[in-house]
């Protein structure tokens, strides 16, 4: 599996805005790179549109549009309690609703992309497991919050997340009462959600923080809305980070950001960098992003704009070096083929959800409070063959739907100016599908796979072309070959 080589040259430039140049042009490769990192890839039409804009204009459009979407529309069951499910004659309805929401999110990942992917990032940051809290109403509230705050104020986001039923049940905040505080959420608030492990706090801070957070109640058995019970709150002075006061839920959360601003800003921007750029942190970049985070009062959007608009982000060094998540490996195939979510049937969405689970990424159920590790952990001896097979199955689906087949034909025609040269067509498709060129040996193998099934004489006499009925199936056959290459596993 290709990996990023240790840099031996001068470090990449700081977070100055990217200005296209001869050495670093604004081309289809960089537009596609932006779409792959911000979302799940780009159709040819999106790339062509992006090339008509400046990098800054495109990034502003993508991020501002995603940030302005507003809260997601609730399903009719979003506020249901367990009593309402118990009164329904269908015992499977609770699971039907979960499946509906999972399909909805996968469809949004494909069609909308940017906010859906950002929400998935926060799902893997403020981790909860549906299998633990088991309440659909709490699932909806949690789902709504990670979308609504995806680009918003992180300080408020962190505070409000602690009041959700999903988090209260998952990390036992609902059991934390005066005299018997539960330390689980207080510990993870500092260790995983804001500051990073052993980064500016100690056990005494955890104990005091847990006392400050007492009194919030939620019941996964009833699934009724969370509420605050002042009689269960520890209303006495606590000392956190060396400061003593009668801290409560809000003031204790706010203290994390005022007393440990350096730790929070570096930790969160570091996580964003690892997710969207590369696993190894660039300390100069993180220092600048952290300063921007603090200067903008913990607003997430300015940090993202600074990162994605930077020279650093568009360095060749950082292209095609992240390992695709299971969802990226499958959804990207639909995206590059120009297939909208409306053409994907429920059973196929369910298959993608199940396959992603088989590959280690079950939506709504990360493995533990630390979330999915990602990076190289997505691929191992157990998952690699299945990853090939599942991606090939998605490619096969393209061949079964007329619009998708014609999209593939049109893609090849546009990329090659309607060429009938199989080698030229293959090379263009390979670069579009993988974001990079193959070495000669693998490119020749790709050409063979593209040409297979058509007698060679039709290529030699020039009678074959992309208008043949077989052409879309040839492109799918090429995808069967590409999904097994290391290059296809990178984004």
PAFIBA-735938 format. One record per residue (C-alpha): residue in three letters; x, y, z. Coordinates in steps of 0.2 Angstrom, whole numbers, padded with zeros to 4 digits, always signed. Each point is the difference from the previous one (the first is absolute). Last residue first. Layout:
BEGIN
AlaXYZ
...
//
This chain:
BEGIN
Unk-0040+0048-0007
Unk+0008-0017+0000
Unk-0007-0018-0002
Unk-0001+0002-0019
Unk+0019+0002-0001
Unk+0003-0016+0009
Unk-0009-0009-0015
Unk-0014-0012+0003
Unk-0013+0013-0004
Unk+0008+0004-0017
Unk-0003-0017-0008
Unk-0019-0001+0004
Unk+0000+0018-0006
Unk+0007-0004-0017
Unk-0014-0013-0001
Unk-0013+0014+0004
Unk+0008+0011-0014
Unk-0002-0015-0012
Unk-0018-0002+0005
Unk-0003+0018-0005
Unk+0008-0003-0017
Unk-0009-0016-0005
Unk-0015+0009-0008
Unk+0013+0008-0012
Unk+0000+0019+0000
Unk+0017+0000+0008
Unk+0008-0006-0016
Unk+0006-0016-0009
Unk+0002+0001-0019
Unk+0018+0006+0001
Unk+0007-0014-0010
Unk+0011-0005+0014
Unk-0012+0002+0014
Unk-0013-0011-0009
Unk+0013-0013-0004
Unk+0004-0002+0019
Unk-0017-0009+0003
Unk-0010+0008+0013
Unk-0002-0009+0017
Unk+0015+0008+0008
Unk+0005+0017-0006
Unk-0002+0008+0018
Unk+0009-0014+0008
Unk+0014+0000-0012
Unk+0002+0019+0002
Unk+0001-0002+0019
Unk+0014-0012-0002
Unk+0009+0012-0011
Unk-0002+0013+0013
Unk+0006-0012+0014
Unk+0016-0003-0009
Unk+0002+0018-0006
Unk-0001+0008+0018
Unk-0018+0007+0004
Unk-0005+0018-0001
Unk-0009+0008+0014
Unk-0017+0006+0007
Unk-0006-0018+0000
Unk-0016+0001-0010
Unk+0005+0015-0011
Unk+0018-0006-0003
Unk-0006-0017-0004
Unk-0014+0006-0012
Unk+0013+0011-0010
Unk+0012-0014-0001
Unk-0013-0012-0006
Unk-0007+0011-0013
Unk+0018+0004-0007
Unk+0004-0019-0001
Unk-0017-0004-0007
Unk+0002+0012-0014
Unk-0018+0004-0007
Unk+0001+0018+0006
Unk-0016+0010+0004
Unk+0010+0015+0006
Unk+0008-0011+0013
Unk-0007+0006+0017
Unk-0017+0004-0008
Unk-0002-0016-0009
Unk+0005-0010+0015
Unk-0012+0009+0012
Unk-0014-0001-0013
Unk+0002-0019+0000
Unk+0000-0001+0019
Unk-0015+0011+0001
Unk-0009-0011-0013
Unk+0003-0015+0011
Unk-0006+0009+0016
Unk-0016+0006-0009
Unk-0003-0018-0006
Unk+0002-0009+0016
Unk+0007-0017+0002
Unk+0018+0004-0005
Unk+0002+0013+0014
Unk-0005-0014+0012
Unk+0015-0010-0005
Unk+0011+0015+0006
Unk-0008-0002+0017
Unk+0003-0018+0000
Unk+0018+0003-0005
Unk+0002+0011+0015
Unk-0007-0014+0011
Unk+0011-0013-0007
Unk+0016+0010+0002
Unk-0004+0005+0018
Unk-0004-0018+0003
Unk+0017-0005-0006
Unk+0009+0014+0011
Unk-0010-0003+0016
Unk+0008-0014+0009
Unk+0018+0003-0006
Unk-0001+0018+0006
Unk-0007+0016-0007
Unk-0010+0014+0010
Unk+0014+0000+0014
Unk+0011+0008-0012
Unk-0009+0017+0002
Unk-0015-0002+0011
Unk+0000-0002+0019
Unk-0019-0001+0000
Unk-0007+0007+0016
Unk+0009+0003+0017
Unk-0017-0003+0009
Unk+0000-0018-0007
Unk-0003-0010-0016
Unk-0010+0014-0009
Unk-0018-0004-0001
Unk-0011+0013-0008
Unk+0007-0004-0018
Unk+0010-0017+0001
Unk+0017+0002-0006
Unk+0011-0015+0002
Unk-0001-0008-0017
Unk-0015-0011+0004
Unk-0009+0015+0006
Unk+0004+0009-0016
Unk-0007-0015-0009
Unk-0016+0001+0010
Unk-0002+0018-0004
Unk+0004-0003-0018
Unk-0013-0014-0001
Unk-0013+0010+0009
Unk+0003+0014-0013
Unk-0002-0013-0014
Unk-0016-0007+0008
Unk-0007+0017+0000
Unk+0003+0004-0018
Unk+0013+0012-0006
Unk-0006+0010-0015
Unk-0006+0014+0012
Unk+0017+0001+0008
Unk+0007+0008-0016
Unk+0012-0010-0012
Unk+0013+0011-0008
Unk+0012-0014-0003
Unk+0013+0009+0011
Unk-0012+0000+0014
Unk-0007-0017-0001
Unk+0018-0007+0001
Unk+0005+0012+0014
Unk-0015-0007+0011
Unk+0009-0017+0001
Unk+0018+0004+0005
Unk-0005+0015+0009
Unk-0012-0010+0011
Unk+0013-0013+0004
Unk+0012+0015+0005
Unk+0013+0004-0013
Unk+0018+0000+0005
Unk+0008+0017-0001
Unk+0015+0003-0011
Unk-0008+0004-0017
Unk+0004+0019+0001
Unk+0010+0006+0014
Unk+0017+0002-0007
Unk-0007+0008-0016
Unk-0003+0015+0011
Unk-0018+0007-0001
Unk-0003+0000+0018
Unk+0016+0009+0004
Unk-0003+0014-0012
Unk-0015+0004+0011
Unk-0018+0002-0005
Unk-0005-0017+0008
Unk+0008+0004+0017
Unk-0005+0018+0002
Unk-0018-0004-0005
Unk-0001-0014+0012
Unk+0006+0011+0014
Unk-0012+0014-0004
Unk-0014-0013+0000
Unk+0003-0007+0017
Unk-0004+0015+0011
Unk+0009-0001+0017
Unk+0000+0018+0004
Unk+0008+0005-0017
Unk+0017+0005+0007
Unk+0001-0017+0009
Unk-0003-0010-0016
Unk+0011+0011-0010
Unk+0014-0003+0013
Unk-0003-0019-0001
Unk+0001+0001-0019
Unk+0017+0009+0001
Unk+0007-0012+0013
Unk-0006-0015-0010
Unk+0008+0006-0016
Unk+0017+0002+0009
Unk-0002-0017+0009
Unk-0003-0010-0016
Unk-0009-0015+0006
Unk+0002-0017-0006
Unk-0016-0008-0005
Unk-0003+0011-0016
Unk-0012+0013-0007
Unk-0019-0001+0004
Unk-0001-0012+0015
Unk+0018+0003+0008
Unk-0002+0019-0002
Unk-0017+0000+0008
Unk+0006-0010+0014
Unk+0015+0012+0002
Unk-0012+0015+0000
Unk-0009-0008+0014
Unk+0015-0004+0011
Unk+0009+0017-0003
Unk-0015+0010+0004
Unk-0005-0010+0015
Unk+0018+0000+0008
Unk+0003+0019-0003
Unk-0017+0005+0006
Unk+0002-0010+0017
Unk-0007+0013+0012
Unk-0012+0009-0011
Unk-0006-0015-0010
Unk-0001-0013+0014
Unk-0008+0013+0011
Unk-0015+0002-0012
Unk-0004-0018+0003
Unk+0001+0002+0019
Unk-0011+0016-0001
Unk-0013-0009-0010
Unk-0002-0015+0010
Unk+0002+0008+0017
Unk+0016+0007+0009
Unk-0002+0006+0018
Unk+0017+0008-0001
Unk+0018-0004+0002
Unk+0013+0001-0013
Unk+0016-0011+0000
Unk-0005-0009-0016
Unk-0016-0005+0008
Unk-0004+0003+0019
Unk-0018-0002+0004
Unk-0012+0010+0012
Unk-0017-0008+0004
Unk-0016-0002-0009
Unk+0002-0019-0005
Unk-0015-0002-0011
Unk-0013-0014+0004
Unk-0013+0013+0007
Unk+0003+0011-0015
Unk-0007-0013-0012
Unk+0004+0005-0018
Unk-0009-0009-0014
Unk+0002-0012-0014
Unk-0015-0003-0012
Unk-0009-0017+0002
Unk+0008-0016-0006
Unk-0009-0009+0014
Unk+0013-0015+0002
Unk+0014+0011-0007
Unk-0003+0012+0015
Unk+0008+0017+0001
Unk+0004+0011+0014
Unk+0012+0015+0003
Unk+0004+0003+0018
Unk+0019-0002+0002
Unk+0012+0009-0012
Unk+0009+0010+0013
Unk+0004-0015+0010
Unk+0007-0009-0015
Unk+0012+0015-0002
Unk+0006-0001+0017
Unk+0004-0019-0002
Unk+0008+0003-0017
Unk+0010+0015+0007
Unk+0007-0011+0014
Unk+0005-0013-0012
Unk+0011+0012-0010
Unk-0002+0013-0014
Unk+0011+0009-0013
Unk+0002-0013-0013
Unk+0000-0017+0007
Unk-0010-0006-0015
Unk-0007+0014-0012
Unk-0008+0016+0005
Unk-0018+0001-0006
Unk-0010-0015-0004
Unk+0012-0015+0003
Unk+0009+0003+0016
Unk-0009+0015+0007
Unk-0018-0004-0003
Unk+0005-0019+0001
Unk+0005+0002+0018
Unk-0016+0010+0005
Unk-0011-0012-0010
Unk+0006-0015+0010
Unk+0003+0007+0017
Unk-0017-0004+0008
Unk-0005+0011+0015
Unk-0007-0008+0015
Unk-0002+0013+0014
Unk-0010+0011-0012
Unk-0005-0010-0015
Unk+0007-0008-0016
Unk-0010-0014-0007
Unk-0007+0010-0015
Unk+0018+0004-0004
Unk+0003-0018-0002
Unk+0012+0002-0016
Unk-0013-0008-0012
Unk-0015+0005+0009
Unk+0004+0019+0001
Unk+0008+0000-0017
Unk-0016-0007-0009
Unk-0012+0010+0011
Unk+0009+0016-0006
Unk+0006+0012+0014
Unk+0018-0003-0002
Unk-0001+0004-0019
Unk-0006+0017+0005
Unk+0016+0005+0009
Unk+0011-0007-0014
Unk-0010+0009-0013
Unk+0000+0016+0009
Unk+0019+0000+0001
Unk+0001-0006-0018
Unk-0010+0014-0007
Unk-0006-0005-0018
Unk+0005-0010-0015
Unk-0007-0017+0005
Unk-0011+0008+0013
Unk-0017-0004-0008
Unk+0006-0017-0007
Unk+0008-0007+0016
Unk-0016+0007+0009
Unk-0013-0008-0012
Unk+0008-0017+0002
Unk+0001+0001+0019
Unk-0018+0006+0001
Unk-0005-0014-0012
Unk+0009-0014+0009
Unk-0007+0006+0017
Unk-0018-0002-0008
Unk+0006-0017-0007
Unk+0005-0006+0017
Unk+0012-0015+0002
Unk+0013+0009+0011
Unk+0013-0014-0001
Unk-0003-0007-0018
Unk-0002+0018-0006
Unk+0018+0003+0004
Unk+0006+0018+0004
Unk+0016+0008-0005
Unk+0002+0019+0000
Unk+0015-0001-0011
Unk-0005-0014-0013
Unk-0017+0007-0001
Unk+0008+0017-0002
Unk+0009-0006-0016
Unk-0016-0008-0006
Unk-0008+0017+0001
Unk+0014+0007-0010
Unk-0003-0013-0013
Unk-0019+0004-0001
Unk+0004+0018+0000
Unk+0011-0001-0016
Unk-0008-0014-0009
Unk-0017+0006-0006
Unk-0004-0014-0012
Unk+0010-0015+0005
Unk+0002+0004+0019
Unk-0018+0005+0000
Unk-0005-0017-0007
Unk+0010-0008+0014
Unk-0009+0011+0013
Unk-0017-0005-0007
Unk+0004-0018+0000
Unk+0006+0000+0018
Unk-0016+0010+0005
Unk-0012-0012-0009
Unk+0010-0015+0008
Unk-0003+0007+0017
Unk-0018+0002-0003
Unk-0002-0018-0006
Unk+0009-0005+0016
Unk-0013+0008+0011
Unk-0014-0006-0011
Unk+0005-0018+0002
Unk-0013-0004+0014
Unk-0014+0006-0012
Unk-0016+0002+0010
Unk+0004+0018+0006
Unk-0004+0003+0018
Unk+0018-0005+0006
Unk+0008+0012-0012
Unk-0011+0014+0006
Unk+0004-0005+0018
Unk+0019-0001-0004
Unk-0001+0019-0004
Unk-0001+0008-0017
Unk+0007+0017-0003
Unk+0009-0004-0017
Unk-0014-0011-0005
Unk-0007+0012-0014
Unk+0017+0002-0006
Unk+0009+0016+0004
Unk+0006+0012-0014
Unk+0019+0003+0002
Unk+0005+0016+0009
Unk+0005+0014-0012
Unk+0009-0002-0017
Unk+0010+0015+0002
Unk+0016-0009+0006
Unk+0000-0011-0016
Unk-0003+0015-0012
Unk+0014+0010+0009
Unk+0012-0015-0001
Unk-0002-0004-0018
Unk-0002+0018-0006
Unk+0015+0006+0010
Unk+0010-0014-0006
Unk-0004+0004-0018
Unk+0003+0018+0001
Unk+0017-0002+0009
Unk+0006-0013-0014
Unk-0006+0013-0014
Unk-0015-0006-0010
Unk-0002-0006-0017
Unk+0010-0016+0005
Unk-0013-0004+0013
Unk-0013-0001-0013
Unk+0010-0013-0010
Unk+0003-0010+0016
Unk-0018+0000+0005
Unk-0005-0005-0018
Unk+0013-0014+0001
Unk-0008-0007+0016
Unk+0009+0003+0016
Unk+0006-0010+0014
Unk-0007-0005+0017
Unk+0001+0017+0009
Unk+0012+0013+0006
Unk+0015-0012-0003
Unk-0006-0007-0016
Unk-0007+0017-0006
Unk+0016+0009+0003
Unk+0011-0013-0009
Unk-0012+0000-0015
Unk+0003+0019-0001
Unk+0018-0003+0001
Unk+0001-0014-0013
Unk-0011+0010-0012
Unk+0012+0015+0000
Unk+0004+0015+0010
Unk+0019-0001-0004
Unk+0014-0003+0013
Unk+0017+0003-0010
Unk-0008+0011-0013
Unk-0009+0009+0014
Unk-0017+0000+0009
Unk+0000+0011+0016
Unk-0004-0010+0016
Unk-0003+0011+0015
Unk+0014+0001+0013
Unk-0001-0014+0012
Unk+0019-0003+0001
Unk+0010-0007-0014
Unk+0005-0018+0000
Unk+0016-0005+0010
Unk+0016+0000-0009
Unk+0006-0016-0008
Unk+0002-0017+0009
Unk-0018-0004+0002
Unk-0003-0018+0006
Unk-0009-0009-0013
Unk-0019+0000+0000
Unk-0006-0018-0002
Unk-0004-0011-0015
Unk-0008-0017+0005
//
